[in-house]
């Protein structure tokens, strides 16, 4: 049982039950001079300290309480990183140097680098080694305030290697204090051995990978990279249809390098559209009406050296729900820091600090369909909290390159 007291700023993110839109993204549910009471892994009460310390539950269990003094600090929900490529064997340093010398993403991929260059390492790696590496990364994320992580496969690109990757994710998740949401991304790109017969590989994804991942309960979501050089819109629909048929939820990489018809994919009710660097204006009214969250990953734009970032302002102002994520991966966004992503969101995409924090917490929870448990500090929800050594929440977005998170509470216990 934990009682956080003397909190300078408590960001509860209390608000509407659905994904936040427009001005709602700036509503943090801020409480000053606050306290939070946690027990049994859940939030019992959160609000003004004078009200919390007189709470009936606290009086009944006072001797069992461990108090944490948060004088001069800011407390918010643990970050929800809703887009990561957690499982791979090694960094892509050759790609990195080629990019420095002027090669583009597509040129590197065409020369055998990019996603396909990570495949051999994953196929050769043992499940234990992949799980160990993933676990180390999860711990690094936790130290920086992230308590919920979506984790994709996608660098195995064969039935055996994709299932091995998902099993490694499950193994790492069992040993981690936070919450891991597994996603099958067999439809990342077509592997080298199938480049001349992509239809054969697509059938492997839809007829073997998805059914087996579902039957073995290795995945919650199925993702697809809908982009030139990866999978077409028609192929992506087939992946979505297979996912739904087998009881898994769809999500998609879209618009990283070129726009596609979101209306077509929205018919399947995807949880999120990720990247969204490019989109058609005609799709904005559809996103305003849908519960599909646009997850922006500016870390990729930064690492690829792009001058243009996703147009967060246009999306938010049009009423589309927006989340933020690291896109942690070995080729285009090797960062575990949601704090750095918040900085990029503010400096490069002109999101306000309040909007960025909403996007990194409650909006990420909506993108994973976990908002009933995660993403806000409210009675009955999971007690996942991050304590930052700053008096004002804007400082979390202002300072960059370090770690301002001083302590993390996961399921009501210090991690």
N, C-alpha and C positions, 0 to 999 in steps of 0.2 A: 504494500500500500504506500503510495507516494503522494506527497503534498508539495507542490511547487508554490512558493510564496514570494511576495515582494517583486512581482514581475513588472518591469517598467512598461512594457507594451506586450499585450497578449493578442495575437492575431487568431481569432477563432475560425475565420472563414465561414461563419454562420450565414446562411442565405437560402436562396431558392433551391429546390430539390433537383431540378434539372441542370444541365450545363449552363454556365454563366454566359451571358451575351451582352454586348455593348457596355453600357455604364455599370452593369452588375459586376463586371470584372474588376472594377476599382473598389468594390466593397469588401473590406477585409474583416469586418466584425471586430474592430479594434477596441480593446478594453485596457485602460491604464490602471496602475496599482492593482494588479490582478493576482489571482491564484487559480490553480488547477488541482483537483483531487482525482486520483486514479486508484482503482482497485479491481482485482480480478481481470486485469488486462484491458479494462475499459475506462472511459472517462465517466466519473461519477458526477462531477460538477465543474463548471468553469465560469469565471466571471469576476466581479469586483471582490477584492480580498475580504472586505468587511462582511460580505454576504456568504462567502465560502467558509470562513472560519466559524460561522454560526450554524453551518449546515448540520442537520440532525444526524446524518450518517457519521460525520466526523466526530461528533461528541460521543457517539456510541462506540467508536473504535479508536479513540485517541491514542491509546498505548501502543497500537500496532502500526502507527504511521511513521514513515521516514520522511523528514522534511528536507527539501532542497531550496536553499536561499538563492533567489534569482534577482537580487538587487542590481539595478542598473542594466538589466538584460532584456532581450526580446525573445519571446517564445512563440513558435508557430508550428503548424502540423509538419511532420516529417515530409520531405520532398517525395513526390511520386514521379519517378523517372519512367515514363511510359513508352520509351523506344530505345532499346539497346540491343547490340549484337554481342552478347556476353561471351559466347564460346568460339574461341579460335586458338591457334597454337603459337603464333608469333606475330610480331609487328611487320608491316610491309615497308621496310626501309628503302628498298630499291625504288618502289613507287614514289616515296617521299623525295628522294634525290632527283628522280626524273622530273617530278613536278617543279622542283626548285629551278631546274634547268629549262623550264618552259613547256614541258609536255602537258597536254590536257588530260582530263579524266578519260575521255573516249579514246585518245591516242594510247594511253597506258593500257587500257583494257584490250584494245585491238592488238597490242604487242604481247599479250599474254599475262599482263599484270592485272591489277584490280581484284575483283571478287574471286576470279578463278585461281589467282595465285595463292590464295589461302586454302584452297581445297586439299591439296596434297598433304599439307601439314595436319589438317584435321583427320583426314582418312588414315594417316599413319599413327596418329596419337592414340594413346590408350584412353579409355573412358575416365580412369582415375586421374590421369594427368590433366585432362580437360577440366574435370571437376575441381581439382586443386587450384588451377589457375583462376577459374571462375569464382571460387570462394574467396581468393585473395582480393579480387576486384570488388566483390560485394562488400567486403570489410572496409576497403578504401572508400567506397561510396557511403557506407554507414558513418564513418568518421566525419564526413562532410555534410551530414544531415539528411541523407536519403534513406528512407525506411521501406519503400516499396519500389520494386524494379520489375519491369517487363523484360524478359530475356528471350531472344530469338535464336533458333538454329540458323542454318543458311550457308555454312561454309563446308558442308559435307557433300551436298548435291548428289547423293545416292541414298537408296533406301537404308542401307546399313549405317552409313555415316550420319545421316540426319537423325535416325533413331538413337544412335550413340550420343549425339550432341544433346538431344532432349533428355536422355538418361543422365548425362553429366550435369545438366541444369538441375534436374531433380535431386541428384546427390548433393550438389552444392547448396541447394535451398534447404535441405534437411539440417544442414549444419549452420545455417545463418539465422540470426535473430529476427530479421525482417521478413517481408512478404515478397515472394518471387512469383511472377505470372509467366508461364511458359508459352512460347509461340513457335509454331512450325513455319519455317520460311524455306521450304524446299523449292518454292518457285522464286528463287532469288535471281539466278541467271541459268541459262542452259549450260551444263558442264561441257568441257572440251570434247569428250567422247561422243556427245550427242549433237554437236553443233550443226551437223548436216542432216539430222533427223530430229528436230526439236519436238515434233509431235509424239515421238516415242517417249521422250523424257516427260512431257506434260502428262501423258497417261500414267507414267510411273508415280508422279506426284499425286494425281487425282485418284488413281485406282489402288495404289499401294501405300504411299506415305501417309496420306490423310486418314484412310481407314485404320491403319495400324496404330498411328499416334492416338487416334480416338479410342480404339479398343483397349490400348494399354494405359490410357489416361495420362499420357505424357504431355498433352498440350491443351490449353484453353482456347487459344486463337490460332488461326491460319492467316498468314500474311502472303502477299504477292507483290513483286516489284513490277508495276505497270509502267513501262518506259521503253523508249526506243533502245534496242540492243538487249532487252530483257524479255518481257512478256507483253503481248498485245492486249488491247482492251477485250477482245473476244476471248483470248486465252485466260485473262484474269477473271472473267465472268465464270468460266468453267471451274477455276480454282475455288471461287466463292461458292458456287453451287455444290461442289463436292464437300466443302467444309460444312455447309448448312445441313446437307444430307446426313452427315455423320455426327451432328450435334456439336460442332465447333463454331466459334464466332469468327467472322471475317474482319480483316483490316488490310490496309494497302499502303505501299509506298506509291505516291503519285506526284506528278508535277515537279520532280527534281530538276529535270532538264527541258521538259516540254509539257504543255498542257494536254489533258485528255478530257473526255466527256464524263464528268462526275455524275451526271444524271443517270447514266447507264449503271454505274456501280452502286449508286444510292438505293436502287431498287432492292438490294440485298441487305440493307440495314447495317453497313459496316460500323464498327466502333470508332474507327478513326481513319482519316486520310493524312499520311505523314509526308513531310517535306513541304509540299505546297508552295514551292518557289514560283511556279507558273500555274495559272488557272484562267478559265474563261469567265468574263464578267457575267455571262448568262447563268453561271452556276451559283453565284452569290446568293440570290433569293432562295435557291434550293437548300443551301447550307444553313441559311437563317431558319428554315422550317425543320431541318433534320436534327437528330440527336448525335450525328456523326461529328466528332471533334477534329478540327484541323490541328495536327501536332507539328509545330515548327521546330526545326533542329539547326539553329544558327551555328553550332559548332562545326558542322560540315562546311558551311560557306566560309567560315574563318579559315579552316585548315586547307581547303582547296584554293584559297586565295581569291575568292570571288569578291568583286566589288559590290555586287547586288545581293541583297538579303531578301528573305520572304517579306511580302508587304503586309506585315502584321496590322498596321493601322487600317488599311482598307478592309481587311477581314473583320477586325473587331468592330469598326464603325458600321459595317454592313449587317452586323448581327450574327455573324458566324462564330461559334464557340471555338476558342483557341487554347491549346496547351503548349507547354515547352518540354523538351526532353534533350538528353545529351547526344543521342545517336552513337553512344560509345561503340567504336569498332576500330579495327586495325588499319583501315585504309583512308578514311575521310574524316573521322572525328575521334581521335584517341584521347578523350577526356572523360573522367569520372565525376567532374565537378558541376553540379547544378548551379552552384554559386557563380561560376564563370558564365554559364548559359544565361543567368539572370542579367549579368553585366552586358553581354552581347545584345540581349533583348532590348535593354534600355538604350544603349549607345548606338546600335546599328539598326534596330527596327522601331525605335521611338515608342516603345511601350513604356508606360509609367511604372515605377517600382511596384505599386499596388497591383497593376495588371499582370506584371511578370510573376509576382508571388502567387497570385491566384492561378495563373497558368501552370505553375510548377507544383501545385498542391491539389486543390479541389478539381481543377480541370483535367489534370493527369489522371486523377481517380475516375472521373467520368470516361476518359478515353479507355480505361481498363474495365469499365462497368463495375467499379468498386466503391462508388461514391456513398453507398449506404454504410460503409465501414471505414473508409480512408478519406484523407484529404481535408478534414476539418476537425476542430476540437469542440465536440458537442457531446452532450450526455448520451451514453450508450454506445458511442463509436469507439473503435480501437484506440488505445492510448499510445499513439505514435507521435512523439513530440521532439522538436529540435530546439535547443537552447543556444542562442547566439549572444556573444559578448559585445553587444551594441545596444545603445539606448533607443535608437530609432531604426525602424525596419528598413528605411531607405538605404542605410549604410551597407546592408547585405548586397545590394546591387551596385553601390558606389565603389567600394573597395574591390579590387580584383587581383588574382594571382596568389591569394593565400586562402586560409581556412578560418572563418570566423565562428564556426560551430564549436562550442565548448563541451556540449554533452548531448547525448541522444537518449530518449526514453522509447523503448519498443515494447509494445504489449504491456505497458504499465511498469516496466522494469528498466533500470539503467543498463545500457548496452556497453 
